[in-house]
Amino acid sequence: MQAPFASDPARSRGRLFPEDESAFRSCFQRDRDRIIHASAFRRLKHKTQVFIEHEGDYFRTRLTHSIEVAQVARTIAGTLGLNPELTEAVALAHDLGHTPFGHTGEDALAELMAPFGGFDHNAQAIRIVTNLERHYAEWDGLNLTWETLEGIAKHNGPVTGDIPWALAEYNARHDLELHTHASAEAQVAALSDDIAYNNHDLHDGLRAELFSTDELAEMPILDGCFAEVDHKYPGLNYYRRRHEALRRFFGVLVEDVIAVTQANLRAADPRSVEEVRGAGRMMVQFSKPLWEDLKVIREFLFHRMYRAPEVVEVRSYVTDVVRVLFGIYMDKPDLLPRQWRKDVDEAQTDTALARIVSDYIAGMTDRFALQEHERLTGRAAIPAGRRATPIQRGG
């Protein structure tokens, strides 16, 4: 049963460009489907989550991560009486704006774009779905509903202060009320992102042999998960043991979010989605004790995985890839593909050109960025001997 504070597709604020409604799909279902069919969504298959895309077939990419986030989000939304299709649409779109090479690529592009207004992956996701996906006859972008755009823009909370230029530019045309919180559906998508990556980064780090199962068994939350598995399945195979423990860890996070959110909603008693937006705080949260435990796990992952020597070494290579490509395209924009030439011809300033170059590089997959670097420079970005990593041994 849908809760009174859920987003109702029949009461959607609509699309920037009015359309006839579908006879058999709600507006939020159409949004979800348009996102799935978007070129940017398909490219997530070859974009990094943590490891470089070529380093092993078993590791998460942005696409598999987004699917896992959507699965978690839909489960939580259903339990809370929220709209599952809007929740799923925001979850599937939340990483569309990521560059190749994960946060390393984003850091490099943000530094290069600092003189031209900066770069922000959440704002870039808005730019993709409102401008850069150019398939329809009557508009640029996907023409998503206000609710889905709002969720993409502010699923992590209100956007205040210095608003990224790409988001500000669209918001001037179509007010997303950036000063308020998003719907409960979007908030669920945000927490589902946290749940998914905390869980699967532990999986991937183990497969990459960056840390051991024994180390995880001593971590907060995980210690209880391993103890429960050992009690129920004494002598269980090494791989099955850690899988069973991480399954339980995943469940602990989901159950905690559901319980805390239900308590928050009971206390606030919102009678509409507008009251959720105006509540002044996030309704969808982890409990404080679990959040403190997650900080310990995230600190561990930061030092042992995100800044592991093997990962840091590759970070330096791919940072150079982004810098080199940016410089080449700024100097010779005629090297951009034909479909970008009209935008280049209309660019009257260095800032306008830089934003076109940034859009192009941000849309690249890891694989294509490496190939373009080699094609344009005549040298491989990552030394051949460096490609045989511990990550491949795990695969």
N, C-alpha and C positions, 0 to 999 in steps of 0.2 A: 504494500500500500504506500502511495506517495505521501511524504510528509508535507505539512503546510508550508514549510520553509524551503521546499525543493523548487528547482527551476522548472516551470511548466512550459513546454514548447508552444502550447496554444496561446501563451501570453508573452511570447518572445518580443523583444524590441525590434526584431526584424533585421534586415540587411541594408547596407549602404545603398545598394542598387536593388530596388524592389523586383521580386520574381513571383511567378505563379507557384503555389504550393504543390508539393507532390501528392498524388492520390493515395499513396501507400507508405510513405516514409515521413516521419516528423522532421522539422527543420534541423534538429540536433543530429538525427540520423544522417541526414544529407551532409551536414558538416563533417561528421566522422568519415563518411565515405569519400568525400572530396579530399580530405587529408590523406587517406590511404592511397588514393590514386594520384596524388601529387608527385611530381618528379623529385622534389626535395625529400619526400618521405622515402622513396626508393633508394636514393643515394645514401641514406643512413646505413644501409647494408655494408658499405665500405668506408664508414667513418669510425674512428677510434672511440672506444669507451675509456680504457686506460692504456692498453697496449696498442702498438701500431698494427694496422689492419692486416699486414702481410705475415705477422709473426705466429699465427696459429689458428686453426679452424675452430678450436673449442672455446675461444675467448669471446666475451661479449663485445658487440659493436653497438653503435647508437641505435640501430634498428632493433636488435634483440632486447636491448635495455628498454626501449620505448614500448615494446610489446609486453614485457614483464611489468612495467609500470601500469599499463592499461589493464592488465589482468588483476593486479592488486586493487587498483582504483575502482574497477567495476564491482569487485567483491565487497569492498567497504561501502561503496555508494548504495548497493542493494540492501545491505544490512541497516543502513541509516535512513532508508526511505527516500534517497535522492534520485535524480534522473541519471540513469546509467549511461545513456548515449552522450550527454553533454560531458559527463565525467571522463568518458573514454576519449572523446574528441580532444579535450584539453591535454589528457595524458599522452596521446599519440603525437600531438603537435609540440609538446613542450621543448623538445630538443631540435626542432627543425633548423634553428639558427646557428647551430654549432659549426665551427670551422673544421677542416681536416685536422688531425692530430690532437683532438680533444682540447683540454684547457691550455695545453702548450701552444697550440695554434692560435687560440683566442688571445692569449697573452701577447704573442708576437704581433698579431694584427692590431690589437688595441694600442700597442706602443707605436706602430707605424701610422695609425690613424689619429693619434693624439692631436696633431696639428689641424686635423680636418673634421673634428667633432667626436672622435673616438669610435669605439666598437663595443657593442654589448649583445650577447647572443640571444637574450630574451627579446630585445628590440628588433634584432635581425629576423627572428621568427615572425614577428608582426609584419616586417617588410616583405618577407617571402609570401605570406598568405594574402597580403593586400596589394602586392605590386609585382613581384618577380616571377610568380607563376602566371605565365601569359598564354593561356590556352582558349579562353572563352572569347566569343565574338564581341560581347557588349561591355566587357570590363577587364581590367588587369586584376590579378589575384584570384582568390577562390570565392570571394563575396560571401564570407562566412557570417553567421549571425553575430549580433552585438555580444551575446552571452559568451560565445566561444572566443571571440577576440578579447573580451574582458578577461577571460580566464587565462589566456596565453600571456597577456600583458602583465597581470598582477596576481598570478597564482601564489607567489611568495609573499604577498602583502601589498599595501598601498605603495605607489611609486611617487615619491616626493623629492624635493630638492632639485638637483640637476638631472633633468629627464633626458635620456639618450635621444639624440637627434632623430633617429629613425622612428621611434615611438612618438615623439613630440610632433613630428611631421604628419603622421597619420591621425593622431589625436586631435589636431587642429581641424581636421575634416569631419571627424566622427568621434565625438566625445565619449571616451570610455570611463570617465569618472575615476581617474587615476588616484585620487585622494582617498577613496574608500577601499574597504576590503572587497575581495571577489566573492562570488557565490560559494556555498558549501561544496558544490561539485568541484570547483577549481581548487579549493583548499585540500580536498581529498586527493586530487591529482598531485599536488605539491608534496604531501606527506608520503604518498605512494612512491614517489621518486626517491625519497630518503630511504624508505624500506627496501626498495629494489636494489639500489646501489650498495647499501651497507651489506646486504646479503650476498649479492653476486660478486662483489669485490673480494670478499673472503674466499669464495669458491675459486675465483680466477687467481688470486694470490697463492693459494695452495697448489693449484695446477702448475703455476709458474715456478714453484719451489722457492718463493721469496720468504716464506716462513713455514713453520711446521704445525701439524695438528696439535702436538703437545703444547705449543705456545698458545694456540687458540683456546685450548681446554682450561687455561688459567685465567682467561679474560672474563670481565663481568658479563652477566647474562649467559654467555657461552659455557661457563663452568657448570651451571645448572643443567644446561642442555646435554652436555656430554655425560654428566653424572646420571641423568635420567636414561640415556641410551645404554650406558654401561650396566645399569641395574636391570633394565629390561632385556638386553641382548648381550650377556657376558660372552667375551671371546669373539665378538663380531669382527668380520673382515675390516681391515684398515679403511678402505675406501667407503664401504657401506656405513661404517661408524661415523665418519665425518659428514657424510651426506645426511644421515639421520639427525645428527646434532644440528646441522645448519637448517634442516627443515624445521626443527623445533624453534630455533632462533627466529626464523622467518615468522612462524606462528605467534611467537611472543610479541613481536613488533606490531603485527596486525591486530591482535587482540587488545593490546594496550591502547592503540589509537582509537579503536572502536569504543572501548570502555570510557576513556577520557572524553571523547567527543560526545558520547551520549550524555555524560554528566554535564558537560558544558552547555549542551542544548537544553537539557532540563532546567538548568539554572537560569539561562537567558530567556528561555521560552519564546523564541522568535516565531511570529505568526506568518511570516512571509520571507521571501528571499531578500527583499529590501531591508528587512530588519537584520538579517545576517550581514549584509553589506555595511550597515550602519552600526554594528555592535561595538566597534572600537577595538576589537581584538579578534584574533583567529579563533574560530570555533573548533577547528580540527587540529589536534595537538597530541604529542606524546606526553606521558606523565613526567613530572620533574625528575623523579628517581631514575626512570629509564633513560631520559635524555642525558642525565649526568653519566650514566654507564656508557651510552653511545659515544659521548665525547672521548672517553678513554679508548674505545675501539677505533674511532676515527683518527685519533692521535697516533695510535699504533699503525694504522694503515698508511697514514701520511709518511711516516718515517721508514716503514719497512716495505712499502709498495710504491706509493706515488713518487717518493724520492729515493727509491732503491737505486744503487749505482747503475744497474743494467738499464733502468728506465730513464735515469737522468742523462746517461750517455746518448740515448736516442733522442731525448728532448733537445739536446744541443744541435743535433743534425737537422731535425725537422724545423726548429726555429729558424735556422739558416735557410731552409727551403722557402718558408713564407717570406722572409726578408728579401731573398733574391728574386722571387717571382714578382713581388710587389714593385721592386725597383725596375725590373725589366718592363713590365706593363705600363708603368708610369712614363718611362722614357719612350716606349714604342707601343702606344695603345692600338696601333694597327695590327698587332699580333693577337689581339682578342678575337674570338670567333665572330663570324659575319653577323649573327643575330644581336650582337652587342654594339655594332658599328653605329646604328642610329643614335643610341644613347651617347656614345662617344662624340659623335658629330654635334650633338646638341649641348655638350658640356662647355660652359663658358668660362669656368674657373678651375684652378687646380683642385679645389675642394670637390667640385662636382665630378671631376675625373677620378680623384682618389676614391670616392664613394662607389663609383662604377667598378673600379679595380677591386675594391674590398668586397663588393657583392660577388664578383666572379670568383675570387680566391676562396671566400667563405663557403661558396657552393661546391667547391671541389671535394672529391673523396680523397682519402689518404693515397690510394693507388694512383689516381690521376695527377695529384700534385707532385708525387715523386717522378712520374713519367714526364710531366711537363718540364720539371726542373732539369732532368737529364736531357730532354730534347733541346731545350733552349740554351743549356750551358755546356753540353757535351760531356758531362761527368755525372756519375751516380751520386745521389745525395748521401746515401748510407753505404759505407764501405762493404764490399762483398763478404768479407770475413765476419763482419758484425751481424750478418743476418742469421747465423746459426746461434740462436739465443737459448737460454734455459727454457724459455716459453715454448720453443719448438719441441724440446725434449718432452714437455708435458703433453703435447698434442700427438 
